[in-house]
């Protein structure tokens, strides 16, 4: 999960990761979770933002928190330390410094997980469910295996942390900017080992509480001097030369680190400006803010001062930027607000960043607000809405997102319709969608006044294919839920049907087949009531696919025969081919391979259509499904054979960056090569599949690759490595409570155990016997312990 620390504490961009590729799995209530850890561990702390070099005045707090985290002989660490204080007081920077020092001392070999809860922004506040989703992804769990229920997500996350701790890989969890105990409690470990640091502007009743006050005069003046020296070098001696004025600035900022850093930035912008000028300017602002609450007093003084320095052009952009609902905005999107070209707008944004009113994000060309500055800017925006033409600016921004998302979508659909020239190619479109995904989702789900119904529905229908391709199924379901509720409130029957269809597809992807069937059947009925035969047939095709995956094969075949014929009548050859592709797979799984209406004939019809349309993605899909059917009837090599077709499918999937389906094609190719006696090539293909699944974090699919790889290695007489792969596969299936998968591997091992009875020499038999007996005995113990039997 990409998160962000509290910018009021001047912390940098964060990427949340944990080292060594440790993977976990879906939780089932009441089950014991077993995790497969790597053999070698290389500690990392990539979840932690870099500590600032301008950190002062916190020696006692730093020491207290380090002492709480420390474990040693006869000492039990404090497991939860909650740091509380006013906005901008430096809570985030303190815990980052503490965590960095604890990492240096080797206390957390498992790394650091960091999440910003955005607790004080009502529009963007992170719920425990969403935070757990991001943390679980950071631990390597694929999105389609993350539970939907908050309690189950919490149970899985806490179990995962406990397992790491017991394996000697203790993790430090840093939860930043929480607004109340209920927002953070589900995230807090309960294993008695894992430690947590929590920051909040409120004193939360969790763990050991540490109130953090403002800096005293000496520390505040030193921070101002350090920040100036970092910006301009040690040659800037203005603080040392005017200590009285520096102390006055420190007092007017009320010792708040954020305010002092903004003052340092203002001074750095103009190296000839004396400190007395800034001190005099601050006096008036501080007087006005005496009437405000204590918490906002110093922060608002600093913000007011920076804001008042802006000319009308910069001030207008500052006031309009909060119209973007997402976490950051690109220069190009911001140009929609200014109605200027992106280069000119980017210059304005850079000026705002130098004043610390916004912050440059990664990659270059993106900009981010701190949550308090965002609220401050929005207040001024609402007050100047008419002069700024705020409604027109919001309309332009929303239309930009809708139009550009639709243009990108034309590169993903592989249809025979026009491809937008807005993007040079598919990779260019995907790059934009990846960068803007959070903004598009936030805009589509924003409540008024930031959200608009027409924008929400248009974006939902524009990015559902993208979310599917990137396997962001939970996001797709949430987006469809929001669109469905909105369409029902507006009485928009077509929008309702479209949202149901999207949700049904996403539900299938996370294997919630009952819900998928219900949604798709409802969508088909709604489209039928609207007289939209085209969309109705599309929904029914997806319904047929869901029924196939749910093993309702005959029902699936009946629907797909009907939809392929309907698309033929409608003249939509591409969708006819999609329906035939799914029909061919259902026939194959039912065992109807050959003949006029068999799987091979149906799949070849689909292949011919896709080739006529020059739809490479569709062609690759059919070739990947046709390969196993040809394999089963012995048509492995030669023109039109399984091996040739699967090799081409792999090339096409790789070209389109479709890694998941590329791995599936490698799996099918490996099986075909094995039966053709090409064991080395088969092993290479299956290792590719395993590696891709591992990199994608799909451990369940990886187990299938391991099983096939183990069988291929056995046939190549690499017996020891084969058993290792098979036992690893069984372990993984066991982790996912996949009884069928685990039983398949156990039966395979049992068959191989019987095979060695025919070894020619006593020495061979004894070696293989011992190897297989040990593996089978261990796995059968696992099976019996979970109540399974082979």
BAKE-334944 format. One line per 8 residues: number of its first residue (from 1); for each residue x, y, z of C-alpha. Coordinates in nm, 3 decimals, m for minus. Layout:
NUM) X,Y,Z; ...
***
This chain:
1) 0.000,0.000,0.000; 0.141,0.335,m0.090; 0.088,0.556,0.212; 0.201,0.894,0.321; 0.325,1.030,0.651; 0.193,1.343,0.818; 0.329,1.625,0.606; 0.295,1.861,0.899
9) 0.596,1.677,1.037; 0.787,1.728,0.712; 0.827,1.358,0.639; 0.883,1.231,0.282; 0.693,1.002,0.051; 0.653,0.647,0.178; 0.632,0.312,0.007; 0.509,0.036,0.230
17) 0.693,m0.293,0.178; 0.827,m0.577,0.386; 1.134,m0.774,0.293; 1.210,m1.125,0.178; 0.891,m1.214,m0.009; 0.704,m1.350,0.290; 0.356,m1.446,0.172; 0.037,m1.514,0.365
25) m0.313,m1.628,0.277; m0.682,m1.587,0.332; m0.804,m1.641,0.685; m1.078,m1.891,0.766; m1.237,m1.840,1.105; m1.128,m2.095,1.358; m0.840,m2.230,1.151; m0.473,m2.231,1.247
33) m0.263,m2.038,0.999; 0.066,m2.193,0.885; 0.304,m1.983,0.681; 0.590,m2.079,0.452; 0.896,m1.865,0.526; 1.202,m1.837,0.301; 1.526,m2.009,0.396; 1.727,m1.690,0.392
41) 1.629,m1.359,0.549; 1.772,m1.023,0.450; 1.644,m0.751,0.683; 1.498,m0.440,0.521; 1.320,m0.127,0.641; 1.161,m0.004,0.321; 0.835,0.067,0.499; 0.995,0.352,0.695
49) 1.034,0.708,0.565; 1.389,0.849,0.585; 1.455,1.040,0.905; 1.503,1.416,0.871; 1.849,1.561,0.928; 1.694,1.864,1.099; 1.566,1.699,1.416; 1.619,1.860,1.753
57) 1.469,1.914,2.097; 1.326,1.565,2.145; 1.601,1.382,2.334; 1.387,1.282,2.632; 1.093,1.162,2.419; 1.329,0.977,2.184; 1.493,0.801,2.476; 1.160,0.710,2.637
65) 1.022,0.551,2.320; 1.344,0.361,2.249; 1.344,0.229,2.603; 0.983,0.115,2.555; 1.072,m0.071,2.237; 1.384,m0.233,2.376; 1.372,m0.599,2.479; 1.638,m0.767,2.685
73) 1.704,m0.997,2.973; 1.432,m0.954,3.229; 1.268,m0.672,3.034; 0.938,m0.683,2.845; 0.892,m0.426,2.569; 0.595,m0.191,2.575; 0.396,m0.318,2.277; 0.194,m0.004,2.197
81) 0.326,0.350,2.239; 0.081,0.627,2.147; 0.231,0.969,2.072; m0.021,1.254,2.093; 0.001,1.625,2.030; m0.131,1.919,1.831; m0.113,1.934,1.450; 0.237,1.994,1.320
89) 0.407,1.930,1.652; 0.636,1.667,1.503; 0.469,1.338,1.601; 0.549,1.165,1.274; 0.909,1.282,1.269; 0.959,1.160,1.626; 0.834,0.808,1.558; 1.034,0.792,1.233
97) 1.349,0.883,1.425; 1.269,0.623,1.691; 1.195,0.353,1.435; 1.513,0.429,1.238; 1.731,0.400,1.548; 1.558,0.079,1.656; 1.623,m0.062,1.307; 1.991,0.036,1.329
105) 2.015,m0.161,1.654; 1.868,m0.471,1.491; 1.552,m0.485,1.701; 1.317,m0.534,1.404; 1.471,m0.772,1.150; 1.132,m0.807,0.978; 1.120,m0.439,0.881; 0.871,m0.158,0.936
113) 0.513,m0.118,0.815; 0.386,0.241,0.795; 0.030,0.362,0.733; m0.116,0.713,0.745; m0.480,0.698,0.862; m0.559,1.058,0.752; m0.780,1.069,1.057; m0.859,1.438,1.050
121) m0.979,1.468,0.692; m1.345,1.362,0.686; m1.343,1.318,0.307; m1.033,1.098,0.288; m1.014,0.930,0.628; m0.878,0.577,0.604; m1.105,0.315,0.760; m0.956,0.017,0.947
129) m1.080,m0.208,0.665; m0.896,m0.007,0.401; m0.580,0.021,0.612; m0.579,m0.356,0.670; m0.624,m0.414,0.296; m0.313,m0.207,0.224; m0.109,m0.367,0.503; m0.204,m0.717,0.390
137) m0.098,m0.628,0.034; 0.232,m0.500,0.176; 0.280,m0.845,0.329; 0.238,m1.001,m0.016; m0.122,m1.119,m0.004; m0.297,m1.093,m0.344; m0.608,m0.877,m0.348; m0.839,m1.159,m0.449
145) m0.744,m1.354,m0.135; m0.799,m1.073,0.118; m1.117,m1.120,0.327; m1.391,m0.862,0.286; m1.492,m0.850,0.652; m1.292,m0.619,0.877; m1.272,m0.873,1.160; m1.133,m1.139,0.927
153) m0.882,m0.894,0.779; m0.770,m0.801,1.129; m0.738,m1.165,1.231; m0.532,m1.246,0.922; m0.304,m0.943,0.966; m0.239,m1.006,1.335; m0.175,m1.375,1.273; 0.073,m1.287,0.999
161) 0.265,m1.049,1.227; 0.269,m1.309,1.502; 0.406,m1.571,1.267; 0.686,m1.337,1.156; 0.771,m1.256,1.517; 0.787,m1.621,1.619; 1.013,m1.687,1.321; 1.260,m1.428,1.446
169) 1.143,m1.156,1.208; 0.979,m0.911,1.444; 0.808,m0.619,1.267; 0.749,m0.265,1.390; 0.408,m0.122,1.298; 0.379,0.258,1.275; 0.021,0.390,1.253; 0.022,0.763,1.187
177) m0.245,1.031,1.220; m0.527,0.831,1.379; m0.826,1.027,1.505; m0.975,0.780,1.753; m0.903,0.447,1.916; m1.161,0.259,1.707; m0.975,0.360,1.389; m0.651,0.197,1.500
185) m0.742,m0.084,1.743; m0.809,m0.349,1.473; m0.454,m0.293,1.344; m0.273,m0.339,1.675; m0.086,m0.669,1.724; m0.185,m0.895,2.012; 0.089,m1.159,1.993; 0.285,m1.023,2.290
193) 0.594,m0.961,2.073; 0.519,m0.721,1.787; 0.550,m0.352,1.877; 0.353,m0.053,1.750; 0.395,0.323,1.745; 0.076,0.527,1.701; 0.040,0.901,1.649; m0.271,1.111,1.696
201) m0.379,1.463,1.770; m0.584,1.315,2.051; m0.467,1.123,2.354; m0.588,0.773,2.264; m0.658,0.519,2.532; m0.427,0.255,2.386; m0.100,0.130,2.533; 0.157,0.365,2.683
209) 0.072,0.728,2.611; 0.332,0.996,2.540; 0.212,1.358,2.509; 0.430,1.564,2.277; 0.452,1.937,2.341; 0.591,2.222,2.131; 0.963,2.295,2.117; 1.123,2.523,2.369
217) 1.297,2.841,2.253; 1.647,2.696,2.225; 1.532,2.394,2.023; 1.303,2.606,1.804; 1.578,2.851,1.712; 1.814,2.561,1.643; 1.555,2.398,1.414; 1.514,2.725,1.221
225) 1.890,2.752,1.179; 1.928,2.386,1.074; 1.649,2.411,0.816; 1.802,2.724,0.661; 2.147,2.565,0.651; 2.006,2.254,0.486; 1.839,2.466,0.218; 2.117,2.718,0.151
233) 2.429,2.578,0.317; 2.626,2.686,0.626; 2.700,3.023,0.467; 2.354,3.149,0.567; 2.419,3.298,0.913; 2.104,3.504,0.952; 1.983,3.312,1.257; 2.319,3.332,1.435
241) 2.347,3.700,1.344; 1.997,3.788,1.473; 1.918,3.556,1.761; 1.666,3.798,1.910; 1.462,3.807,1.588; 1.496,3.430,1.555; 1.356,3.392,1.907; 1.069,3.625,1.817
249) 0.982,3.412,1.512; 1.001,3.101,1.726; 0.761,3.255,1.978; 0.516,3.373,1.715; 0.512,3.021,1.570; 0.436,2.890,1.921; 0.724,2.642,1.896; 0.544,2.441,1.630
257) 0.794,2.257,1.402; 0.571,2.284,1.093; 0.538,2.660,1.130; 0.914,2.695,1.181; 0.988,2.492,0.871; 0.752,2.708,0.663; 0.924,3.019,0.796; 1.261,2.872,0.702
265) 1.128,2.808,0.351; 1.007,3.167,0.320; 1.349,3.293,0.428; 1.525,3.051,0.193; 1.322,3.184,m0.103; 1.473,3.530,m0.040; 1.828,3.500,0.100; 1.854,3.878,0.152
273) 1.541,3.907,0.364; 1.621,3.987,0.730; 1.460,3.786,1.007; 1.313,4.106,1.154; 1.094,4.147,0.843; 0.946,3.802,0.889; 0.899,3.856,1.262; 0.708,4.180,1.201
281) 0.484,4.011,0.942; 0.404,3.730,1.184; 0.292,3.963,1.463; m0.027,4.071,1.290; m0.120,3.717,1.192; m0.067,3.591,1.544; m0.292,3.860,1.685; m0.577,3.758,1.459
289) m0.539,3.394,1.550; m0.574,3.456,1.925; m0.947,3.414,1.870; m0.907,3.065,1.722; m0.881,2.735,1.908; m0.547,2.646,2.055; m0.488,2.353,1.819; m0.507,2.556,1.497
297) m0.350,2.874,1.621; 0.015,2.841,1.514; m0.056,2.632,1.207; m0.305,2.883,1.073; m0.062,3.169,1.139; 0.198,3.000,0.923; m0.053,2.909,0.653; m0.198,3.261,0.648
305) 0.146,3.409,0.611; 0.234,3.183,0.318; m0.106,3.234,0.158; m0.087,3.613,0.187; 0.241,3.612,m0.006; 0.071,3.463,m0.309; m0.031,3.676,m0.604; m0.381,3.633,m0.743
313) m0.283,3.362,m0.995; m0.104,3.142,m0.739; m0.374,3.200,m0.478; m0.650,3.096,m0.718; m0.476,2.769,m0.804; m0.414,2.702,m0.434; m0.785,2.748,m0.365; m0.889,2.523,m0.657
321) m0.653,2.231,m0.592; m0.880,2.075,m0.324; m1.135,2.007,m0.600; m0.922,1.702,m0.681; m1.064,1.423,m0.464; m0.761,1.194,m0.478; m0.436,1.197,m0.282; m0.224,1.378,m0.544
329) m0.274,1.568,m0.866; m0.066,1.579,m1.185; 0.045,1.901,m1.348; m0.171,1.813,m1.648; m0.482,1.766,m1.433; m0.408,2.086,m1.240; m0.394,2.269,m1.574; m0.765,2.192,m1.613
337) m0.823,2.405,m1.303; m0.615,2.699,m1.420; m0.723,2.676,m1.785; m0.354,2.728,m1.869; m0.107,2.495,m2.038; 0.056,2.226,m1.816; 0.403,2.388,m1.827; 0.277,2.723,m1.699
345) 0.067,2.545,m1.437; 0.365,2.341,m1.323; 0.559,2.661,m1.261; 0.276,2.781,m1.038; 0.278,2.449,m0.855; 0.651,2.470,m0.795; 0.607,2.809,m0.636; 0.337,2.673,m0.406
353) 0.569,2.385,m0.315; 0.851,2.622,m0.225; 0.612,2.795,0.014; 0.535,2.454,0.172; 0.170,2.490,0.085; 0.185,2.175,m0.128; 0.450,1.907,m0.165; 0.611,1.756,m0.472
361) 0.528,1.389,m0.503; 0.687,1.093,m0.679; 0.719,1.068,m0.974; 0.797,1.421,m1.081; 0.498,1.615,m1.199; 0.263,1.515,m0.917; 0.166,1.730,m0.620; 0.013,1.656,m0.282
369) m0.152,1.848,0.002; m0.106,1.788,0.370; m0.455,1.724,0.507; m0.470,2.043,0.717; m0.341,2.260,0.434; m0.599,2.100,0.205; m0.880,2.196,0.446; m0.736,2.544,0.480
377) m0.721,2.589,0.102; m1.074,2.453,0.062; m1.210,2.708,0.313; m1.065,2.990,0.105; m1.186,2.820,m0.213; m1.544,2.813,m0.090; m1.520,3.177,0.016; m1.396,3.277,m0.333
385) m1.605,3.027,m0.531; m1.773,3.286,m0.755; m1.459,3.487,m0.833; m1.258,3.171,m0.898; m1.533,3.021,m1.119; m1.502,2.710,m0.902; m1.789,2.515,m1.058; m1.648,2.557,m1.409
393) m1.303,2.447,m1.290; m1.449,2.134,m1.128; m1.641,2.052,m1.445; m1.322,2.079,m1.653; m1.128,1.857,m1.412; m1.398,1.591,m1.401; m1.440,1.596,m1.779; m1.063,1.559,m1.818
401) m1.065,1.246,m1.601; m1.366,1.099,m1.783; m1.241,1.175,m2.134; m0.886,1.055,m2.067; m1.001,0.738,m1.890; m1.227,0.657,m2.185; m0.939,0.719,m2.425; m0.715,0.486,m2.225
409) m0.989,0.225,m2.217; m0.992,0.201,m2.596; m0.637,0.063,m2.577; m0.737,m0.203,m2.324; m1.054,m0.341,m2.484; m0.883,m0.474,m2.801; m1.208,m0.411,m2.986; m1.238,m0.344,m3.356
417) m1.359,0.006,m3.275; m1.147,0.322,m3.304; m0.837,0.352,m3.082; m0.785,0.695,m2.927; m0.480,0.888,m3.038; m0.461,1.045,m2.692; m0.210,0.771,m2.604; 0.067,0.643,m2.825
425) 0.004,0.279,m2.739; m0.136,0.043,m2.479; 0.163,0.078,m2.246; 0.123,0.456,m2.250; m0.245,0.422,m2.160; m0.170,0.178,m1.879; 0.097,0.409,m1.740; m0.155,0.694,m1.715
433) m0.418,0.470,m1.557; m0.167,0.339,m1.303; m0.068,0.692,m1.206; m0.425,0.821,m1.183; m0.601,0.513,m1.042; m0.638,0.655,m0.691; m0.772,0.985,m0.829; m1.017,0.815,m1.062
441) m1.154,0.592,m0.787; m1.172,0.882,m0.539; m1.348,1.105,m0.793; m1.596,0.830,m0.880; m1.684,0.771,m0.515; m1.667,1.128,m0.380; m1.971,1.271,m0.208; m2.105,1.617,m0.302
449) m1.983,1.885,m0.341; m1.665,1.719,m0.472; m1.859,1.433,m0.630; m2.103,1.453,m0.920; m2.337,1.171,m1.027; m2.260,1.194,m1.399; m1.887,1.180,m1.330; m1.917,0.890,m1.088
457) m2.110,0.668,m1.328; m1.899,0.760,m1.632; m1.571,0.683,m1.453; m1.703,0.355,m1.316; m1.782,0.230,m1.665; m1.456,0.368,m1.807; m1.210,0.196,m1.571; m1.371,m0.138,m1.486
465) m1.168,m0.323,m1.752; m0.849,m0.161,m1.620; m0.922,m0.261,m1.259; m0.994,m0.614,m1.381; m0.668,m0.628,m1.576; m0.466,m0.503,m1.278; m0.655,m0.747,m1.054; m0.780,m0.468,m0.824
473) m1.097,m0.663,m0.765; m1.183,m0.522,m0.421; m1.159,m0.170,m0.563; m1.377,m0.271,m0.855; m1.641,m0.412,m0.622; m1.640,m0.097,m0.407; m1.668,0.122,m0.716; m1.958,m0.086,m0.849
481) m2.131,m0.073,m0.509; m2.107,0.305,m0.508; m2.230,0.333,m0.869; m2.518,0.096,m0.800; m2.636,0.294,m0.498; m2.609,0.618,m0.695; m2.798,0.480,m0.997; m3.076,0.346,m0.774
489) m3.105,0.683,m0.599; m3.131,0.860,m0.934; m3.370,0.604,m1.079; m3.116,0.533,m1.354; m3.209,0.180,m1.462; m2.936,0.156,m1.723; m2.672,0.271,m1.477; m2.804,0.019,m1.224
497) m2.778,m0.265,m1.478; m2.425,m0.163,m1.576; m2.308,m0.148,m1.215; m2.456,m0.492,m1.145; m2.275,m0.633,m1.449; m1.942,m0.488,m1.336; m1.986,m0.611,m0.981; m2.081,m0.957,m1.105
505) m1.758,m0.989,m1.304; m1.548,m0.868,m1.009; m1.725,m1.108,m0.771; m1.637,m1.397,m1.002; m1.272,m1.296,m0.996; m1.262,m1.330,m0.616; m1.449,m1.663,m0.644; m1.772,m1.540,m0.484
513) m1.967,m1.737,m0.739; m2.310,m1.718,m0.576; m2.295,m1.337,m0.560; m2.158,m1.318,m0.913; m2.441,m1.533,m1.049; m2.700,m1.322,m0.867; m2.558,m0.989,m0.992; m2.517,m1.102,m1.353
521) m2.864,m1.255,m1.367; m3.012,m0.930,m1.232; m2.809,m0.726,m1.480; m2.934,m0.940,m1.769; m3.296,m0.893,m1.652; m3.252,m0.515,m1.620; m3.107,m0.489,m1.971; m3.391,m0.705,m2.101
529) m3.647,m0.470,m1.944; m3.470,m0.181,m2.118; m3.486,m0.362,m2.451; m3.105,m0.367,m2.473; m3.042,m0.710,m2.626; m2.673,m0.636,m2.682; m2.592,m0.558,m2.316; m2.824,m0.836,m2.197
537) m2.631,m1.091,m2.406; m2.300,m0.955,m2.278; m2.417,m1.005,m1.917; m2.538,m1.356,m1.999; m2.199,m1.445,m2.150; m2.033,m1.342,m1.824; m2.296,m1.541,m1.637; m2.209,m1.847,m1.845
545) m1.844,m1.804,m1.759; m1.922,m1.779,m1.387; m2.137,m2.092,m1.403; m1.849,m2.277,m1.567; m1.601,m2.173,m1.298; m1.857,m2.274,m1.035; m1.867,m2.618,m1.208; m2.226,m2.581,m1.335
553) m2.098,m2.697,m1.672; m2.418,m2.800,m1.849; m2.599,m2.480,m1.748; m2.296,m2.281,m1.861; m2.292,m2.455,m2.200; m2.662,m2.386,m2.259; m2.620,m2.013,m2.193; m2.301,m1.977,m2.399
561) m2.453,m2.156,m2.700; m2.739,m1.905,m2.684; m2.520,m1.596,m2.644; m2.274,m1.690,m2.920; m2.569,m1.733,m3.158; m2.722,m1.401,m3.051; m2.398,m1.209,m3.106; m2.374,m1.375,m3.447
569) m2.724,m1.246,m3.528; m2.629,m0.901,m3.400; m2.319,m0.898,m3.620; m2.079,m0.856,m3.327; m1.815,m1.108,m3.427; m1.575,m1.018,m3.146; m1.823,m1.090,m2.870; m1.937,m1.400,m3.054
577) m1.577,m1.520,m3.042; m1.552,m1.443,m2.667; m1.867,m1.649,m2.604; m1.730,m1.935,m2.819; m1.401,m1.924,m2.629; m1.578,m1.970,m2.295; m1.807,m2.233,m2.448; m1.507,m2.430,m2.570
585) m1.354,m2.435,m2.221; m1.683,m2.556,m2.067; m1.709,m2.835,m2.327; m1.349,m2.931,m2.261; m1.408,m2.951,m1.887; m1.713,m3.169,m1.953; m1.494,m3.402,m2.161; m1.654,m3.324,m2.500
593) m1.335,m3.264,m2.694; m1.388,m3.377,m3.053; m1.672,m3.379,m3.300; m1.872,m3.109,m3.473; m1.985,m2.945,m3.148; m1.681,m3.044,m2.944; m1.441,m2.814,m2.763; m1.170,m2.822,m3.032
601) m1.410,m2.734,m3.315; m1.573,m2.452,m3.113; m1.237,m2.306,m3.006; m1.110,m2.314,m3.364; m1.417,m2.117,m3.471; m1.337,m1.856,m3.207; m0.972,m1.852,m3.315; m1.067,m1.788,m3.677
609) m1.285,m1.491,m3.583; m1.018,m1.331,m3.364; m0.760,m1.374,m3.639; m0.995,m1.220,m3.894; m1.039,m0.924,m3.659; m0.664,m0.910,m3.588; m0.746,m0.924,m3.218; m0.420,m1.058,m3.075
617) m0.542,m1.065,m2.715; m0.846,m1.273,m2.811; m0.629,m1.501,m3.026; m0.393,m1.564,m2.733; m0.684,m1.642,m2.501; m0.819,m1.906,m2.740; m0.475,m2.058,m2.805; m0.419,m2.092,m2.432
625) m0.755,m2.271,m2.394; m0.713,m2.478,m2.710; m0.371,m2.606,m2.609; m0.489,m2.838,m2.327; m0.768,m2.976,m2.549; m0.522,m3.060,m2.827; m0.287,m3.203,m2.565; m0.556,m3.441,m2.441
633) m0.617,m3.584,m2.790; m0.244,m3.619,m2.859; m0.201,m3.332,m3.108; 0.112,m3.192,m2.948; 0.343,m3.089,m3.232; 0.329,m2.965,m3.587; 0.129,m2.684,m3.740; m0.179,m2.619,m3.530
641) m0.048,m2.839,m3.248; m0.069,m2.761,m2.877; 0.299,m2.669,m2.830; 0.307,m2.426,m3.123; m0.018,m2.257,m3.018; 0.081,m2.222,m2.654; 0.419,m2.076,m2.746; 0.246,m1.810,m2.957
649) 0.001,m1.737,m2.673; 0.294,m1.677,m2.439; 0.452,m1.431,m2.683; 0.127,m1.236,m2.720; 0.053,m1.224,m2.347; 0.406,m1.102,m2.284; 0.364,m0.832,m2.548; 0.050,m0.703,m2.375
657) 0.201,m0.725,m2.028; m0.065,m0.976,m1.922; 0.157,m1.159,m1.676; m0.111,m1.368,m1.509; m0.234,m1.525,m1.832; 0.125,m1.560,m1.954; 0.193,m1.775,m1.648; m0.116,m1.986,m1.722
665) 0.010,m2.044,m2.076; 0.351,m2.147,m1.942; 0.172,m2.398,m1.720; m0.015,m2.551,m2.015; 0.300,m2.554,m2.229; 0.498,m2.728,m1.957; 0.239,m3.005,m1.932; 0.240,m3.056,m2.310
673) 0.621,m3.062,m2.330; 0.632,m3.320,m2.051; 0.410,m3.558,m2.242; 0.624,m3.501,m2.553; 0.934,m3.602,m2.357; 1.093,m3.255,m2.364; 1.157,m3.254,m1.990; 1.418,m2.978,m1.974
681) 1.201,m2.741,m2.177; 0.896,m2.837,m1.970; 1.081,m2.765,m1.646; 1.193,m2.427,m1.779; 0.834,m2.333,m1.876; 0.698,m2.437,m1.538; 0.970,m2.248,m1.354; 0.869,m1.938,m1.552
689) 0.507,m1.988,m1.442; 0.610,m2.030,m1.079; 0.826,m1.717,m1.089; 0.553,m1.503,m1.245; 0.292,m1.617,m0.993; 0.537,m1.553,m0.712; 0.612,m1.200,m0.837; 0.239,m1.132,m0.870
697) 0.182,m1.254,m0.514; m0.064,m1.523,m0.627; 0.045,m1.806,m0.398; m0.253,m2.029,m0.478; m0.170,m2.028,m0.849; 0.196,m2.073,m0.756; 0.101,m2.396,m0.577; m0.041,m2.530,m0.903
705) 0.283,m2.444,m1.081; 0.485,m2.615,m0.807; 0.274,m2.929,m0.839; 0.324,m2.945,m1.215; 0.692,m2.862,m1.177; 0.735,m3.142,m0.925; 0.579,m3.392,m1.163; 0.801,m3.273,m1.450
713) 1.113,m3.300,m1.235; 1.013,m3.653,m1.136; 0.978,m3.754,m1.499; 1.325,m3.603,m1.559; 1.452,m3.825,m1.272; 1.534,m3.520,m1.056; 1.373,m3.701,m0.765; 1.492,m3.499,m0.467
721) 1.400,m3.161,m0.620; 1.071,m3.310,m0.741; 0.968,m3.412,m0.391; 1.073,m3.071,m0.261; 0.845,m2.896,m0.513; 0.555,m3.131,m0.440; 0.579,m3.093,m0.063; 0.599,m2.715,m0.106
729) 0.286,m2.728,m0.323; 0.101,m2.935,m0.063; 0.208,m2.697,0.213; 0.072,m2.400,0.016; m0.259,m2.571,m0.060; m0.284,m2.653,0.310; m0.225,m2.285,0.396; m0.522,m2.194,0.178
737) m0.736,m2.472,0.327; m0.764,m2.610,m0.029; m0.846,m2.971,0.055; m0.882,m3.075,m0.310; m0.545,m2.930,m0.411; m0.361,m3.074,m0.114; m0.521,m3.415,m0.164; m0.417,m3.415,m0.532
745) m0.054,m3.361,m0.436; m0.068,m3.623,m0.159; m0.212,m3.877,m0.401; 0.062,m3.791,m0.652; 0.325,m3.852,m0.387; 0.162,m4.178,m0.289; 0.168,m4.293,m0.655; 0.534,m4.203,m0.680
753) 0.601,m4.393,m0.359; 0.453,m4.700,m0.524; 0.661,m4.637,m0.838; 0.989,m4.679,m0.657; 0.895,m5.030,m0.560; 1.001,m5.119,m0.914; 1.351,m4.973,m0.893; 1.615,m5.203,m1.039
761) 1.877,m5.197,m0.762; 1.838,m5.224,m0.388; 2.043,m4.906,m0.341; 1.814,m4.704,m0.569; 1.506,m4.842,m0.406; 1.635,m4.766,m0.056; 1.726,m4.407,m0.148; 1.397,m4.324,m0.321
769) 1.200,m4.514,m0.061; 1.349,m4.311,0.223; 1.302,m3.983,0.036; 0.939,m4.038,m0.049; 0.850,m4.198,0.281; 0.977,m3.893,0.471; 0.781,m3.652,0.249; 0.462,m3.856,0.256
777) 0.482,m3.908,0.631; 0.519,m3.533,0.697; 0.238,m3.436,0.464; 0.004,m3.705,0.593; 0.065,m3.581,0.947; m0.040,m3.233,0.827; m0.345,m3.382,0.662; m0.451,m3.573,0.972
785) m0.393,m3.269,1.190; m0.638,m3.064,0.983; m0.900,m3.337,0.978; m0.833,m3.429,0.614; m0.764,m3.770,0.468; m0.627,m3.874,0.134
***
